[in-house]
Amino acid sequence: MPWKKNDYPVSMKNLEPRVRNKAVEIANALLEDGYEEGRAIAIATAKAEEWDDNHPLHRQKHEEKEASSTQSSRQSASHNEHNRHNLHVVPDGDGWAVKEEGLHDVRLNAETKAEAVEKAKQWASDMNTSAIIHRKDGTVETSHNYT
């Protein structure tokens, strides 16, 4: 059974939301690959915690946000949330580019799609946003949500 942000295994209830969302994403992928539900949950939880450890930039921002309880910091956090842009991997001449949604500037030019996808996913994860991967014809192939 695929899980969602607000419908997840009971064993994930004590994970912080960011880690839980990643665990749900991983668990769903493992289920699609044929893993048994209990095993998928255990692996996903461990991998999500490992992923959280490897993304300190976002975790640091998250901890700073929680530590501050003043109204101005809440307004600032809300403002920053609205300034996050999805990242798009798009064809660019003979190569590929990573662009931020709504902006014209290219954030990265890459020779291969794989290189652009890897970087876009890393940045999207750090920025708590999405990486949207396009095909050569410009249509959307897939997306990776890190919100």
MODELLER restraints for C-alpha pairs under 7 A, 6 or more apart:
rsr = mdl.restraints
at = mdl.atoms
rsr.add(forms.Gaussian(group=physical.xy_distance, feature=features.Distance(at['CA:2:A'], at['CA:28:A']), mean=5.50, stdev=0.5))
rsr.add(forms.Gaussian(group=physical.xy_distance, feature=features.Distance(at['CA:3:A'], at['CA:24:A']), mean=6.19, stdev=0.5))
rsr.add(forms.Gaussian(group=physical.xy_distance, feature=features.Distance(at['CA:3:A'], at['CA:28:A']), mean=6.61, stdev=0.5))
rsr.add(forms.Gaussian(group=physical.xy_distance, feature=features.Distance(at['CA:4:A'], at['CA:24:A']), mean=6.68, stdev=0.5))
rsr.add(forms.Gaussian(group=physical.xy_distance, feature=features.Distance(at['CA:5:A'], at['CA:21:A']), mean=5.85, stdev=0.5))
rsr.add(forms.Gaussian(group=physical.xy_distance, feature=features.Distance(at['CA:8:A'], at['CA:24:A']), mean=6.76, stdev=0.5))
rsr.add(forms.Gaussian(group=physical.xy_distance, feature=features.Distance(at['CA:12:A'], at['CA:20:A']), mean=6.18, stdev=0.5))
rsr.add(forms.Gaussian(group=physical.xy_distance, feature=features.Distance(at['CA:19:A'], at['CA:48:A']), mean=5.60, stdev=0.5))
rsr.add(forms.Gaussian(group=physical.xy_distance, feature=features.Distance(at['CA:19:A'], at['CA:49:A']), mean=6.25, stdev=0.5))
rsr.add(forms.Gaussian(group=physical.xy_distance, feature=features.Distance(at['CA:19:A'], at['CA:52:A']), mean=6.43, stdev=0.5))
rsr.add(forms.Gaussian(group=physical.xy_distance, feature=features.Distance(at['CA:22:A'], at['CA:48:A']), mean=5.50, stdev=0.5))
rsr.add(forms.Gaussian(group=physical.xy_distance, feature=features.Distance(at['CA:23:A'], at['CA:44:A']), mean=4.82, stdev=0.5))
rsr.add(forms.Gaussian(group=physical.xy_distance, feature=features.Distance(at['CA:23:A'], at['CA:45:A']), mean=5.14, stdev=0.5))
rsr.add(forms.Gaussian(group=physical.xy_distance, feature=features.Distance(at['CA:23:A'], at['CA:48:A']), mean=4.95, stdev=0.5))
rsr.add(forms.Gaussian(group=physical.xy_distance, feature=features.Distance(at['CA:26:A'], at['CA:44:A']), mean=5.20, stdev=0.5))
rsr.add(forms.Gaussian(group=physical.xy_distance, feature=features.Distance(at['CA:27:A'], at['CA:40:A']), mean=5.14, stdev=0.5))
rsr.add(forms.Gaussian(group=physical.xy_distance, feature=features.Distance(at['CA:27:A'], at['CA:41:A']), mean=5.61, stdev=0.5))
rsr.add(forms.Gaussian(group=physical.xy_distance, feature=features.Distance(at['CA:27:A'], at['CA:44:A']), mean=5.00, stdev=0.5))
rsr.add(forms.Gaussian(group=physical.xy_distance, feature=features.Distance(at['CA:30:A'], at['CA:40:A']), mean=5.65, stdev=0.5))
rsr.add(forms.Gaussian(group=physical.xy_distance, feature=features.Distance(at['CA:31:A'], at['CA:37:A']), mean=6.65, stdev=0.5))
rsr.add(forms.Gaussian(group=physical.xy_distance, feature=features.Distance(at['CA:31:A'], at['CA:40:A']), mean=6.43, stdev=0.5))
rsr.add(forms.Gaussian(group=physical.xy_distance, feature=features.Distance(at['CA:55:A'], at['CA:126:A']), mean=6.41, stdev=0.5))
rsr.add(forms.Gaussian(group=physical.xy_distance, feature=features.Distance(at['CA:57:A'], at['CA:126:A']), mean=6.15, stdev=0.5))
rsr.add(forms.Gaussian(group=physical.xy_distance, feature=features.Distance(at['CA:58:A'], at['CA:126:A']), mean=5.11, stdev=0.5))
rsr.add(forms.Gaussian(group=physical.xy_distance, feature=features.Distance(at['CA:58:A'], at['CA:127:A']), mean=6.60, stdev=0.5))
rsr.add(forms.Gaussian(group=physical.xy_distance, feature=features.Distance(at['CA:65:A'], at['CA:77:A']), mean=6.95, stdev=0.5))
rsr.add(forms.Gaussian(group=physical.xy_distance, feature=features.Distance(at['CA:84:A'], at['CA:129:A']), mean=6.73, stdev=0.5))
rsr.add(forms.Gaussian(group=physical.xy_distance, feature=features.Distance(at['CA:85:A'], at['CA:100:A']), mean=5.69, stdev=0.5))
rsr.add(forms.Gaussian(group=physical.xy_distance, feature=features.Distance(at['CA:85:A'], at['CA:101:A']), mean=5.36, stdev=0.5))
rsr.add(forms.Gaussian(group=physical.xy_distance, feature=features.Distance(at['CA:85:A'], at['CA:129:A']), mean=6.83, stdev=0.5))
rsr.add(forms.Gaussian(group=physical.xy_distance, feature=features.Distance(at['CA:86:A'], at['CA:100:A']), mean=5.84, stdev=0.5))
rsr.add(forms.Gaussian(group=physical.xy_distance, feature=features.Distance(at['CA:86:A'], at['CA:101:A']), mean=5.29, stdev=0.5))
rsr.add(forms.Gaussian(group=physical.xy_distance, feature=features.Distance(at['CA:86:A'], at['CA:129:A']), mean=5.65, stdev=0.5))
rsr.add(forms.Gaussian(group=physical.xy_distance, feature=features.Distance(at['CA:86:A'], at['CA:130:A']), mean=4.94, stdev=0.5))
rsr.add(forms.Gaussian(group=physical.xy_distance, feature=features.Distance(at['CA:86:A'], at['CA:131:A']), mean=6.03, stdev=0.5))
rsr.add(forms.Gaussian(group=physical.xy_distance, feature=features.Distance(at['CA:87:A'], at['CA:98:A']), mean=6.51, stdev=0.5))
rsr.add(forms.Gaussian(group=physical.xy_distance, feature=features.Distance(at['CA:87:A'], at['CA:99:A']), mean=5.63, stdev=0.5))
rsr.add(forms.Gaussian(group=physical.xy_distance, feature=features.Distance(at['CA:87:A'], at['CA:100:A']), mean=4.60, stdev=0.5))
rsr.add(forms.Gaussian(group=physical.xy_distance, feature=features.Distance(at['CA:87:A'], at['CA:101:A']), mean=5.92, stdev=0.5))
rsr.add(forms.Gaussian(group=physical.xy_distance, feature=features.Distance(at['CA:87:A'], at['CA:120:A']), mean=6.31, stdev=0.5))
rsr.add(forms.Gaussian(group=physical.xy_distance, feature=features.Distance(at['CA:87:A'], at['CA:124:A']), mean=6.59, stdev=0.5))
rsr.add(forms.Gaussian(group=physical.xy_distance, feature=features.Distance(at['CA:87:A'], at['CA:130:A']), mean=6.17, stdev=0.5))
rsr.add(forms.Gaussian(group=physical.xy_distance, feature=features.Distance(at['CA:87:A'], at['CA:131:A']), mean=4.76, stdev=0.5))
rsr.add(forms.Gaussian(group=physical.xy_distance, feature=features.Distance(at['CA:87:A'], at['CA:132:A']), mean=6.06, stdev=0.5))
rsr.add(forms.Gaussian(group=physical.xy_distance, feature=features.Distance(at['CA:88:A'], at['CA:98:A']), mean=5.51, stdev=0.5))
rsr.add(forms.Gaussian(group=physical.xy_distance, feature=features.Distance(at['CA:88:A'], at['CA:99:A']), mean=5.22, stdev=0.5))
rsr.add(forms.Gaussian(group=physical.xy_distance, feature=features.Distance(at['CA:88:A'], at['CA:100:A']), mean=6.24, stdev=0.5))
rsr.add(forms.Gaussian(group=physical.xy_distance, feature=features.Distance(at['CA:88:A'], at['CA:101:A']), mean=6.73, stdev=0.5))
rsr.add(forms.Gaussian(group=physical.xy_distance, feature=features.Distance(at['CA:88:A'], at['CA:131:A']), mean=5.81, stdev=0.5))
rsr.add(forms.Gaussian(group=physical.xy_distance, feature=features.Distance(at['CA:88:A'], at['CA:132:A']), mean=4.73, stdev=0.5))
rsr.add(forms.Gaussian(group=physical.xy_distance, feature=features.Distance(at['CA:88:A'], at['CA:133:A']), mean=5.88, stdev=0.5))
rsr.add(forms.Gaussian(group=physical.xy_distance, feature=features.Distance(at['CA:89:A'], at['CA:96:A']), mean=6.76, stdev=0.5))
rsr.add(forms.Gaussian(group=physical.xy_distance, feature=features.Distance(at['CA:89:A'], at['CA:97:A']), mean=5.65, stdev=0.5))
rsr.add(forms.Gaussian(group=physical.xy_distance, feature=features.Distance(at['CA:89:A'], at['CA:98:A']), mean=4.64, stdev=0.5))
rsr.add(forms.Gaussian(group=physical.xy_distance, feature=features.Distance(at['CA:89:A'], at['CA:99:A']), mean=6.61, stdev=0.5))
rsr.add(forms.Gaussian(group=physical.xy_distance, feature=features.Distance(at['CA:89:A'], at['CA:116:A']), mean=6.36, stdev=0.5))
rsr.add(forms.Gaussian(group=physical.xy_distance, feature=features.Distance(at['CA:89:A'], at['CA:117:A']), mean=6.32, stdev=0.5))
rsr.add(forms.Gaussian(group=physical.xy_distance, feature=features.Distance(at['CA:89:A'], at['CA:120:A']), mean=6.99, stdev=0.5))
rsr.add(forms.Gaussian(group=physical.xy_distance, feature=features.Distance(at['CA:89:A'], at['CA:132:A']), mean=6.25, stdev=0.5))
rsr.add(forms.Gaussian(group=physical.xy_distance, feature=features.Distance(at['CA:89:A'], at['CA:133:A']), mean=4.86, stdev=0.5))
rsr.add(forms.Gaussian(group=physical.xy_distance, feature=features.Distance(at['CA:89:A'], at['CA:134:A']), mean=5.84, stdev=0.5))
rsr.add(forms.Gaussian(group=physical.xy_distance, feature=features.Distance(at['CA:90:A'], at['CA:96:A']), mean=5.66, stdev=0.5))
rsr.add(forms.Gaussian(group=physical.xy_distance, feature=features.Distance(at['CA:90:A'], at['CA:97:A']), mean=5.38, stdev=0.5))
rsr.add(forms.Gaussian(group=physical.xy_distance, feature=features.Distance(at['CA:90:A'], at['CA:98:A']), mean=6.45, stdev=0.5))
rsr.add(forms.Gaussian(group=physical.xy_distance, feature=features.Distance(at['CA:90:A'], at['CA:133:A']), mean=6.89, stdev=0.5))
rsr.add(forms.Gaussian(group=physical.xy_distance, feature=features.Distance(at['CA:90:A'], at['CA:134:A']), mean=5.43, stdev=0.5))
rsr.add(forms.Gaussian(group=physical.xy_distance, feature=features.Distance(at['CA:90:A'], at['CA:138:A']), mean=6.70, stdev=0.5))
rsr.add(forms.Gaussian(group=physical.xy_distance, feature=features.Distance(at['CA:91:A'], at['CA:97:A']), mean=6.23, stdev=0.5))
rsr.add(forms.Gaussian(group=physical.xy_distance, feature=features.Distance(at['CA:91:A'], at['CA:136:A']), mean=5.58, stdev=0.5))
rsr.add(forms.Gaussian(group=physical.xy_distance, feature=features.Distance(at['CA:95:A'], at['CA:110:A']), mean=5.84, stdev=0.5))
rsr.add(forms.Gaussian(group=physical.xy_distance, feature=features.Distance(at['CA:95:A'], at['CA:111:A']), mean=4.58, stdev=0.5))
rsr.add(forms.Gaussian(group=physical.xy_distance, feature=features.Distance(at['CA:95:A'], at['CA:112:A']), mean=5.94, stdev=0.5))
rsr.add(forms.Gaussian(group=physical.xy_distance, feature=features.Distance(at['CA:96:A'], at['CA:109:A']), mean=5.96, stdev=0.5))
rsr.add(forms.Gaussian(group=physical.xy_distance, feature=features.Distance(at['CA:96:A'], at['CA:110:A']), mean=5.17, stdev=0.5))
rsr.add(forms.Gaussian(group=physical.xy_distance, feature=features.Distance(at['CA:96:A'], at['CA:111:A']), mean=6.16, stdev=0.5))
rsr.add(forms.Gaussian(group=physical.xy_distance, feature=features.Distance(at['CA:96:A'], at['CA:112:A']), mean=6.21, stdev=0.5))
rsr.add(forms.Gaussian(group=physical.xy_distance, feature=features.Distance(at['CA:96:A'], at['CA:113:A']), mean=5.66, stdev=0.5))
rsr.add(forms.Gaussian(group=physical.xy_distance, feature=features.Distance(at['CA:96:A'], at['CA:116:A']), mean=6.39, stdev=0.5))
rsr.add(forms.Gaussian(group=physical.xy_distance, feature=features.Distance(at['CA:97:A'], at['CA:106:A']), mean=6.47, stdev=0.5))
rsr.add(forms.Gaussian(group=physical.xy_distance, feature=features.Distance(at['CA:97:A'], at['CA:108:A']), mean=5.46, stdev=0.5))
rsr.add(forms.Gaussian(group=physical.xy_distance, feature=features.Distance(at['CA:97:A'], at['CA:109:A']), mean=4.53, stdev=0.5))
rsr.add(forms.Gaussian(group=physical.xy_distance, feature=features.Distance(at['CA:97:A'], at['CA:110:A']), mean=5.95, stdev=0.5))
rsr.add(forms.Gaussian(group=physical.xy_distance, feature=features.Distance(at['CA:97:A'], at['CA:116:A']), mean=6.39, stdev=0.5))
rsr.add(forms.Gaussian(group=physical.xy_distance, feature=features.Distance(at['CA:98:A'], at['CA:106:A']), mean=6.09, stdev=0.5))
rsr.add(forms.Gaussian(group=physical.xy_distance, feature=features.Distance(at['CA:98:A'], at['CA:107:A']), mean=5.44, stdev=0.5))
rsr.add(forms.Gaussian(group=physical.xy_distance, feature=features.Distance(at['CA:98:A'], at['CA:108:A']), mean=5.04, stdev=0.5))
rsr.add(forms.Gaussian(group=physical.xy_distance, feature=features.Distance(at['CA:98:A'], at['CA:109:A']), mean=6.66, stdev=0.5))
rsr.add(forms.Gaussian(group=physical.xy_distance, feature=features.Distance(at['CA:98:A'], at['CA:116:A']), mean=6.21, stdev=0.5))
rsr.add(forms.Gaussian(group=physical.xy_distance, feature=features.Distance(at['CA:98:A'], at['CA:120:A']), mean=6.40, stdev=0.5))
rsr.add(forms.Gaussian(group=physical.xy_distance, feature=features.Distance(at['CA:99:A'], at['CA:105:A']), mean=6.71, stdev=0.5))
rsr.add(forms.Gaussian(group=physical.xy_distance, feature=features.Distance(at['CA:99:A'], at['CA:106:A']), mean=4.91, stdev=0.5))
rsr.add(forms.Gaussian(group=physical.xy_distance, feature=features.Distance(at['CA:99:A'], at['CA:107:A']), mean=5.34, stdev=0.5))
rsr.add(forms.Gaussian(group=physical.xy_distance, feature=features.Distance(at['CA:110:A'], at['CA:116:A']), mean=5.68, stdev=0.5))
rsr.add(forms.Gaussian(group=physical.xy_distance, feature=features.Distance(at['CA:120:A'], at['CA:131:A']), mean=5.83, stdev=0.5))
rsr.add(forms.Gaussian(group=physical.xy_distance, feature=features.Distance(at['CA:121:A'], at['CA:131:A']), mean=5.57, stdev=0.5))
rsr.add(forms.Gaussian(group=physical.xy_distance, feature=features.Distance(at['CA:124:A'], at['CA:130:A']), mean=5.36, stdev=0.5))
rsr.add(forms.Gaussian(group=physical.xy_distance, feature=features.Distance(at['CA:124:A'], at['CA:131:A']), mean=5.64, stdev=0.5))
rsr.add(forms.Gaussian(group=physical.xy_distance, feature=features.Distance(at['CA:124:A'], at['CA:146:A']), mean=6.47, stdev=0.5))
rsr.add(forms.Gaussian(group=physical.xy_distance, feature=features.Distance(at['CA:125:A'], at['CA:146:A']), mean=5.21, stdev=0.5))
rsr.add(forms.Gaussian(group=physical.xy_distance, feature=features.Distance(at['CA:128:A'], at['CA:146:A']), mean=5.01, stdev=0.5))
rsr.add(forms.Gaussian(group=physical.xy_distance, feature=features.Distance(at['CA:128:A'], at['CA:147:A']), mean=4.74, stdev=0.5))
rsr.add(forms.Gaussian(group=physical.xy_distance, feature=features.Distance(at['CA:129:A'], at['CA:145:A']), mean=6.27, stdev=0.5))
rsr.add(forms.Gaussian(group=physical.xy_distance, feature=features.Distance(at['CA:129:A'], at['CA:146:A']), mean=5.12, stdev=0.5))
rsr.add(forms.Gaussian(group=physical.xy_distance, feature=features.Distance(at['CA:129:A'], at['CA:147:A']), mean=5.07, stdev=0.5))
rsr.add(forms.Gaussian(group=physical.xy_distance, feature=features.Distance(at['CA:130:A'], at['CA:143:A']), mean=6.79, stdev=0.5))
rsr.add(forms.Gaussian(group=physical.xy_distance, feature=features.Distance(at['CA:130:A'], at['CA:144:A']), mean=5.50, stdev=0.5))
rsr.add(forms.Gaussian(group=physical.xy_distance, feature=features.Distance(at['CA:130:A'], at['CA:145:A']), mean=4.35, stdev=0.5))
rsr.add(forms.Gaussian(group=physical.xy_distance, feature=features.Distance(at['CA:130:A'], at['CA:146:A']), mean=5.59, stdev=0.5))
rsr.add(forms.Gaussian(group=physical.xy_distance, feature=features.Distance(at['CA:130:A'], at['CA:147:A']), mean=6.97, stdev=0.5))
rsr.add(forms.Gaussian(group=physical.xy_distance, feature=features.Distance(at['CA:131:A'], at['CA:143:A']), mean=5.57, stdev=0.5))
rsr.add(forms.Gaussian(group=physical.xy_distance, feature=features.Distance(at['CA:131:A'], at['CA:144:A']), mean=5.13, stdev=0.5))
rsr.add(forms.Gaussian(group=physical.xy_distance, feature=features.Distance(at['CA:131:A'], at['CA:145:A']), mean=6.55, stdev=0.5))
rsr.add(forms.Gaussian(group=physical.xy_distance, feature=features.Distance(at['CA:132:A'], at['CA:142:A']), mean=6.13, stdev=0.5))
rsr.add(forms.Gaussian(group=physical.xy_distance, feature=features.Distance(at['CA:132:A'], at['CA:143:A']), mean=4.25, stdev=0.5))
rsr.add(forms.Gaussian(group=physical.xy_distance, feature=features.Distance(at['CA:132:A'], at['CA:144:A']), mean=6.42, stdev=0.5))
rsr.add(forms.Gaussian(group=physical.xy_distance, feature=features.Distance(at['CA:133:A'], at['CA:140:A']), mean=5.97, stdev=0.5))
rsr.add(forms.Gaussian(group=physical.xy_distance, feature=features.Distance(at['CA:133:A'], at['CA:141:A']), mean=5.59, stdev=0.5))
rsr.add(forms.Gaussian(group=physical.xy_distance, feature=features.Distance(at['CA:133:A'], at['CA:142:A']), mean=5.29, stdev=0.5))
rsr.add(forms.Gaussian(group=physical.xy_distance, feature=features.Distance(at['CA:133:A'], at['CA:143:A']), mean=5.74, stdev=0.5))
rsr.add(forms.Gaussian(group=physical.xy_distance, feature=features.Distance(at['CA:134:A'], at['CA:140:A']), mean=4.28, stdev=0.5))
rsr.add(forms.Gaussian(group=physical.xy_distance, feature=features.Distance(at['CA:134:A'], at['CA:141:A']), mean=5.00, stdev=0.5))
rsr.add(forms.Gaussian(group=physical.xy_distance, feature=features.Distance(at['CA:135:A'], at['CA:141:A']), mean=5.61, stdev=0.5))
